[in-house]
Amino acid sequence: MNKPTKSLVVPTIITCTLAWVWFTSHAIEECKRGSTNESLDAANLIERIKENTITSKVDSFYKEFERLKEEERKRLEELERQRLERLEKIRLAKIEEAKKIAEQKRIEELKKQQQREKVISRGDSAKGSKSYYNVTFYTAGVESTGKSRGDKEYGITASGTTVSEGRTVACPKSIPFGTKIHIEGFGYRVCEDRGGAIVEGHLDIYVDSLTIARKLGRQKLLVTILN
């Protein structure tokens, strides 16, 4: 190789080297820019794919399912609350109704008891009834009946029988003639007579002696209606 040819080799090598370095640096930069854009596009694509994957769908379905389940739970709780409220109202209504029925029965029973007591106090002739009576004593004479011996109706009772000690008793109108009664301390008597002073709850036992009648006076005695 001649001398002039050798003098061109070195500059050429240097120039080529510089050109290569510049080209390489720009190529790398472009590659980086291109890579960044492509990476972003790829990331977006991956996200879109991910959003449409089975796993994503299942996750969305599960969340929706949980939401619906919670709504259903609340709905059932509300229905149960309403059911319990209805049952409580029914229970309270039954209690109130039972109280009313019990009170009505109590009132009816009280009325019946009062009626029974009223009937007994009037000397009702219902068989077996018992009650306390004011008991007095009378004779056939003028002091008790206004009649004297020799009068046509002397000793004749309102029922038409003749008075008899140990049998005859004057009773109120609630006790029919012929009713047999038992008087505490005096035994059995038959209702045969009446009297203007013989009101309900009052009996007048016949005795022969005015002295005995006055001595016995007025007594409160238990009387049983026998028939």
Secondary structure by P-SEA (a helix, b strand, c coil): ccaaaaaaaaaaaaaaaaaaaaaaaaaaaaaaaaaaaaaaaaaaaaaaaaaacaaaaaaaaaaaaaaaaaaaaaaaaaaaaaaaaaaaaaaaaaaaaaaaaaaaaaaaaaaaaaaaaaaaaaccccccbbbbbbbbbbcccccccccccccccccccccccccccccbbbbcccccccbbbbcccccccccccccccccccbbbbbbccaaaaaaacccbbbbbbcc
